[in-house]
Amino acid sequence: SKFVFEDIAIASYLICLWEIETYELGLKRKQKFVDLGCGNGFLVFLLTSEGYQGKGIDLQERKIWKRYPSHIVLEKTDFYPNKQVFTDDECDWIIGNHSDELTPWIPYITAKSSHNMRFFLLPCCFWDFDFKFSKFDIRIGRYKSYLNWVGDVATTCGFEVEWETLRIPSTKNVALIGRKRTYSPNNFEDANRVSATRDALVMHVTSFSPKQLPDPNVARLKGENQKPFKPQKKKTAKKKKKEKTMIDLLKKRVISLINESQPFCLMVPF
């Protein structure tokens, strides 16, 4: 399946990135990670198998989860992304690999969790914080428009964003990496300014459920009594019944005549 080759390539990239980071920072242990919106969990399986401690979190459990060894940590949980934080003991990196609705939340959660935390983000579907993204620039296209917006979100959260085009079997192969910050944690004035602008991004958001949005272009959810953030359900395309044309009817009639005819043999003289 396509996701196997894609996740192997992503895991290879992350391992190389983390090896470089280990050398540059003089780390004594391997990095810990959390994969938000982990989906089938294959990336978590690959990284864990290579000795990296981490876990995957998703809002829906997949059947394939039961096929992994018991030491692969995959959790189904409901949570409010605007309230979610992780400690330095839990992880060093937050991963968003085609994380759909959680995509813009990855830099926000990373920034809010710890100044030392980093993120890897590979955007796919176009989602804002609480509804479908619609701020497209027709001059550069939908994908580039969305990438630029996610990059602006990460910058607002205080990251020096690095861009990487991955060699994976997908047209949506541009990753954003946040390893460094634009401010020092000791500079309280800058830290407070970034914190204020970061929190302003999501002031209107309390929860999100696609089912509850009658008009995704204008609707905003308010109040604390909403249901937790929920993903979209996979839609199954209905097959349209093909109308029979005159050619189809003629083909059927010819085949019927051939089937009804007597068998024959071709005599070839020697």
N, C-alpha and C positions, 0 to 999 in steps of 0.2 A: 504494500500500500504506500501511497505517496508520503504520508506522514512519517513513515519509518526512515526514509532517506533524508527527509527534511530535519527531523529531530536529531539524527546522527550528526548531520552537518552543524546544527546549532550547538550540540553538546561539544563537538570538536572545537568549535570557535571559543566557547566559554572556557573550556579547559586550557586552551592556549592563552587566552586573556588572563586567566587566574594564575597561570604559571609565571607570566610576565609580572603580574602584580606581586606575587610571592617574592620574586627576586628583587623588584624595585623597593618594596616596603620591608623586606627582611622578615617576612612572616614565618612563624615557627610551626604553623599548622595549616591544614587545608581550609579553604573558605566554606562557610555554612550558607545555605540558601533557603529561600521560600519561593515556590512557584505558584503565583496567584492565577487562578483560572487555569489549572493544570490540565484540564480535559482528560484525555486518555491516560495521562500519567507517564507516558513513555520517556519523556525528557528527564523526569525525576528518577526513573529506573536507571537510565544511562549514567547520570551524574552520580547517583548513589553507588552504582556498581564500580565506578572509578575511584571510590573512596571519599567522596564529598558528602558531608552530613547535611541533610535537608529534608524538606517535605513539600508535598503538593496540596493545595487547598482549592476546592471547587464547590460550587453550589449544587452540583448534581453528581451523583456517583455513577461511574461507568461500569458496564459488565466486565470489561477487561481488567479492572482493578483486582478482581479475585484471582486472576491468573498470575499476578506478580508474587515473588517471595514475600514472606511475612515481614522482613526487615525494611521493605519499601513502604514509606509512610505517606499515605494519601488520606486526606480528611475531607469529608462532606460537612459543610457548615454554612449557616446563614450569618451574615454580618453586615454592619453598616460601614461602607468604605470610608466615609468621612469621619468615622470614629476609630477606625482600625489603626493600630500601631504595633510595631514589633521592637523588641529590645535587642541590644548588641549580643546578648547571650543566645538569642534565638537564631539570628542570621546576620550575615555580612552583606548579602546581596538579595534583592527582590527581583524576581524574573516575571516578565509579562510576555509570554509567547503566544501570540494570537489570542489575547485574553479578552477580545470583544468589548463588552460593556465596561470592563475594568481598565481598559487601556489608558485613559487619561488619569485614572486614579493612581497608577503605579508611581509616577514621580512625586505625587502629592503624599502618598503614604510613606514613601521612602524618606522624603524631606522631614515629615512630621515625626518619624520614628526616632532617628538619630542622625547627628551630623556626620558620623562615620559610615553610615550605610550607603550602599551604592545600588544602582538598578541597571537592568538590561531589559529593553523593551522592543518588541517586534510587532508593530501595529498591523492590523489586518482589516477588520470591519470598521466602519466609520461611526464612532459613538462619541457623543459629548458626555458630560458628567451625569446627566439625568435624562437624556433623550437622544434621538438620532442626530448626528452631526449634519448641518446643512449649509455651513458657511463656505461654500465652494467658490473658487476663482476659476472661471471658465478658461482663462488665459493659460493656466498651468495644469488644469485637470483636477479631478476629484482626489486622486491618491496623493499628489504633491501638495494640494491644499491642506489635506488632513495631516500629513507629516509636518508641514510648517506649523500648523496650529498646535500639535502635540509638542513640538520642539519649543514653541513659545510658552506652553504650560510648564515644561520642565525648567526653562530659564527663569520664569516667574517664581518657581519653587526654589531658586537659588543654585541651580546646577550649571556647570560648564558642559554643554551637551556635545558629545562626540557622535559623529554619524558614520555608519559602516554599512557597505553594501555586501551582503552575504551571498556566497555561492551555494544557493539552495534551489531545489526544484519548485520555485514559486515566483510569480511576477511581483509579489509584495515582499521584497527581500531587503528593505532598508531598515536597519536597527538603530535605535538611539541608546547611547550608553551614558550614564551619569556617574562619574567616578570622583569628580572634584567639585567644590563649591565656589561660588563667586564672592564669598565673604568668609571672614574668620569667626569662629565661635566666640572668640575673646572680644570681638568688636560688637558690643551689645547694641549700639545704635543701628548698625547694618543688619544684625541678626533680627532685631525687632521689626525693622522695616520689611525685610523679606518675609518674616512670619505673618505680618499683617496683609501684605499683598497676596501671599499664598492662600491664606484663609478666606480672602475676599473672592477667590475663584469659585468657592463652593458654599458661600453663605446661603444661597437659595435652596440648597440640596439637603434633604433630610433622609430620603430613601428613594428607591427607584424600582418600579416593576413595569415592564413593557405592557403588560395586560391592562394596567390602569390608566394608560395614556390614550384618551380618545383622539387627540390631535397632537402627534409628537413634535410638530413644529412650534406649537405655542404653549402646550400644557406644562406646568411645573407643579411638582408635589410639595405640599407644605404640611407642617405639623409633625408631631412625634408619634402619632398613632397609626402611621402607615405600616404596611407589611414590609419585611426586609427585602433588600435588593435581590432580584430574581433574574436569571438569564432567559433568553428567548428559547422557546421550544423549537426543536428541529421540525421544519415544514417538509412534508412529503408531497412531491409534485404529482398531481393527478394526470393520468394518461388520457388524452383526448381521443375520442372515438373517431377513427379516420373514415371519411365518407368515401364510399365506393364510386369510382368513376367508370365511364364506358370502357376504358382500356382494361381496368381490373375485371370487369364482367366478361370481356372477350377472352382474357387470359384464362379465367376460370372455365369458360366453355371449351376452349381448345384443350386444356389439360383433361377435362372430363371426356372429350372425344378420344383422346389418345389412350386413356385408361380403359375405355370400352372397346377399343379396336382389338382384332385378333393378333396373336403373336406372329412374327414372321422371322425368317432368317435370310441372310445375304449369302447367296451362292457365289463363290469365287472360283472360276475355272483354273485348273493347274496346267 
